[in-house]
Amino acid sequence: MTHTPRTVDDSSATLAPESLCERQSSPNSPRKLEKFCRLCRRNRRGAAVVEFAIVCPVFFLLVFGMIEYGRLVMVQQILTNASREGARQAVLDGATSAEVKTAVTTYLTNTSISGATVTLNPTEPSTAGYGEPVTVTVTIPFSKVSWLPQPMFLSGTYTLTASTVMRRESVQ
C-alpha cells in the first residue's frame, strides 16, 4: 500500500465575489441570524412588564414584611430597656411609683415612643421589703409604634410587653 501525496488546488482557495454573495444568503449567514434576533426582540417587548407585574407584589410583600418585623424587634428591645431602667429606679431606697413611671416614659420619649402603659408590682415600690421582688411591666399595642399606616401582618390587636423583676435594695 503506497501513499500518494495530495496536491492543493490554489484556484479554490480564493473565492470569487459571486460566491461570497451566495455564502451570505445561506441559511447560517450572519444577516439572517441578525434578522431573526431582531424578530425575537420585537416579539418580547412586553415581557419585562409582565415579569415585573408578577414579581412586584411578592417583592413588596417581602420588603414591607421585613420592615414590620424589624420594627417589632426594635420596639421590643426598647421596651425591655425601658422596663429595666424603671426597675433600677424602683429598687432604690425611697423610690415612688411616679419616679419609676417618669423614668420609663422619659426613656421611651427619648426613643420616640409614646402611649405605653407602665405597671408596677407592688404598686408602690417603697412598700416592698428588703430582697423582695419589684416588677416593672411596660406594654404598648403594635399599631401605635408601627411605621406602616396599617400593620399588614401584625394586626392592631398585637401587644408588645416587656417585664423586668429586680430585688429591692433597702436598708435592713
C-alpha positions as a printed NumPy array, in Angstrom:
array([[  0.   ,   0.   ,   0.   ],
       [  1.584,   3.173,  -1.172],
       [  0.712,   6.605,  -0.052],
       [  0.394,   9.326,  -2.667],
       [  0.553,  12.941,  -1.585],
       [ -2.409,  15.177,  -2.361],
       [ -1.986,  18.405,  -4.191],
       [ -3.815,  21.53 ,  -3.228],
       [ -5.557,  23.445,  -5.958],
       [ -4.844,  27.15 ,  -5.383],
       [ -7.752,  28.238,  -7.554],
       [-10.302,  27.077,  -4.956],
       [ -8.551,  28.927,  -2.124],
       [ -9.692,  32.369,  -3.326],
       [-13.409,  32.91 ,  -3.596],
       [-14.978,  34.902,  -6.327],
       [-17.247,  37.837,  -5.361],
       [-20.347,  35.959,  -6.548],
       [-19.562,  33.045,  -4.251],
       [-19.375,  35.462,  -1.291],
       [-22.894,  36.671,  -2.045],
       [-24.129,  33.131,  -2.184],
       [-22.405,  32.42 ,   1.098],
       [-24.057,  35.378,   2.886],
       [-27.504,  34.334,   1.748],
       [-27.048,  30.826,   3.07 ],
       [-29.306,  29.769,   5.991],
       [-26.493,  30.183,   8.559],
       [-25.44 ,  33.653,   7.432],
       [-24.962,  36.468,   9.982],
       [-27.621,  38.638,   8.298],
       [-30.333,  36.018,   8.671],
       [-29.331,  35.454,  12.284],
       [-29.433,  39.185,  12.952],
       [-32.869,  39.442,  11.383],
       [-34.094,  36.509,  13.472],
       [-32.776,  38.105,  16.69 ],
       [-34.488,  41.375,  15.82 ],
       [-37.747,  39.494,  15.272],
       [-37.398,  37.779,  18.668],
       [-36.748,  41.102,  20.39 ],
       [-39.803,  42.625,  18.766],
       [-41.989,  39.765,  19.986],
       [-40.71 ,  40.131,  23.598],
       [-41.263,  43.867,  24.082],
       [-43.875,  43.472,  26.842],
       [-42.176,  40.532,  28.56 ],
       [-40.314,  42.701,  31.093],
       [-43.521,  44.479,  32.085],
       [-45.37 ,  41.202,  32.571],
       [-42.478,  39.714,  34.569],
       [-42.343,  42.837,  36.754],
       [-46.117,  42.694,  37.32 ],
       [-45.758,  39.124,  38.581],
       [-42.671,  39.691,  40.76 ],
       [-43.522,  43.174,  42.111],
       [-46.258,  42.2  ,  44.625],
       [-44.13 ,  39.396,  46.073],
       [-41.106,  41.69 ,  46.285],
       [-43.009,  44.481,  48.053],
       [-44.685,  41.98 ,  50.387],
       [-41.264,  40.736,  51.458],
       [-39.871,  44.263,  51.857],
       [-42.799,  45.519,  53.947],
       [-42.751,  42.312,  55.998],
       [-39.073,  42.857,  56.793],
       [-39.773,  46.475,  57.748],
       [-42.661,  45.472,  60.007],
       [-40.863,  42.632,  61.798],
       [-37.688,  44.699,  62.08 ],
       [-39.666,  47.467,  63.763],
       [-41.282,  44.897,  66.076],
       [-37.912,  43.584,  67.236],
       [-36.535,  47.097,  67.671],
       [-39.502,  48.306,  69.764],
       [-39.439,  45.116,  71.84 ],
       [-35.801,  45.803,  72.699],
       [-36.602,  49.422,  73.584],
       [-39.447,  48.287,  75.861],
       [-37.119,  45.8  ,  77.569],
       [-34.557,  48.529,  78.187],
       [-37.242,  50.924,  79.445],
       [-38.601,  48.357,  81.916],
       [-35.034,  47.702,  83.084],
       [-34.49 ,  51.425,  83.696],
       [-37.755,  51.571,  85.636],
       [-36.823,  48.533,  87.732],
       [-33.425,  50.066,  88.552],
       [-35.226,  53.157,  89.772],
       [-37.85 ,  51.126,  91.671],
       [-35.417,  49.056,  93.76 ],
       [-33.65 ,  52.093,  95.194],
       [-34.462,  53.22 ,  98.718],
       [-37.27 ,  55.792,  98.835],
       [-38.423,  55.278,  95.225],
       [-42.003,  56.212,  94.347],
       [-44.218,  54.895,  91.579],
       [-44.302,  58.363,  89.987],
       [-40.493,  58.425,  89.742],
       [-40.449,  54.954,  88.208],
       [-43.124,  55.838,  85.637],
       [-41.294,  59.078,  84.832],
       [-38.018,  57.175,  84.28 ],
       [-39.748,  54.728,  81.918],
       [-41.67 ,  57.373,  79.943],
       [-38.544,  59.555,  79.657],
       [-36.609,  56.611,  78.208],
       [-39.438,  55.846,  75.769],
       [-39.846,  59.514,  74.789],
       [-36.126,  59.757,  74.011],
       [-36.616,  56.88 ,  71.55 ],
       [-39.761,  58.462,  70.004],
       [-42.258,  56.039,  71.529],
       [-45.309,  57.312,  73.351],
       [-48.511,  55.793,  74.665],
       [-47.051,  52.897,  76.649],
       [-48.626,  51.628,  79.85 ],
       [-46.348,  51.168,  82.883],
       [-47.421,  48.777,  85.632],
       [-45.66 ,  48.234,  88.972],
       [-45.941,  45.3  ,  91.356],
       [-46.163,  46.206,  94.219],
       [-47.959,  49.388,  93.214],
       [-45.745,  51.475,  95.479],
       [-42.168,  50.119,  95.336],
       [-41.216,  51.531,  98.741],
       [-43.677,  49.095, 100.405],
       [-41.585,  46.103,  99.325],
       [-39.241,  44.794, 101.985],
       [-35.522,  44.087, 101.715],
       [-34.797,  41.499,  98.98 ],
       [-38.435,  41.29 ,  97.842],
       [-39.05 ,  41.406,  94.088],
       [-40.261,  44.541,  92.368],
       [-41.718,  44.079,  88.877],
       [-41.963,  46.791,  86.226],
       [-44.052,  45.91 ,  83.143],
       [-44.291,  48.079,  80.018],
       [-46.941,  47.362,  77.34 ],
       [-47.922,  49.053,  74.104],
       [-50.085,  47.982,  71.134],
       [-48.024,  47.409,  67.988],
       [-50.392,  49.613,  65.972],
       [-49.102,  52.648,  67.936],
       [-45.455,  52.029,  67.022],
       [-45.693,  50.577,  63.502],
       [-44.095,  52.578,  60.707],
       [-46.704,  51.339,  58.253],
       [-50.072,  53.148,  58.204],
       [-51.906,  49.867,  58.696],
       [-49.888,  46.896,  60.013],
       [-50.141,  44.11 ,  57.422],
       [-49.007,  41.032,  59.316],
       [-49.322,  42.122,  62.932],
       [-52.846,  43.408,  63.336],
       [-53.763,  46.158,  65.772],
       [-54.531,  43.57 ,  68.48 ],
       [-50.877,  42.526,  68.821],
       [-49.415,  43.942,  72.036],
       [-45.732,  44.246,  72.895],
       [-44.855,  43.601,  76.525],
       [-41.598,  43.759,  78.468],
       [-41.217,  42.951,  82.133],
       [-38.239,  43.237,  84.488],
       [-38.001,  41.861,  88.03 ],
       [-35.344,  43.073,  90.481],
       [-34.906,  42.647,  94.225],
       [-35.439,  45.628,  96.493],
       [-32.266,  47.264,  97.88 ],
       [-33.487,  48.795, 101.086],
       [-31.615,  49.052, 104.357],
       [-32.433,  46.232, 106.816]])
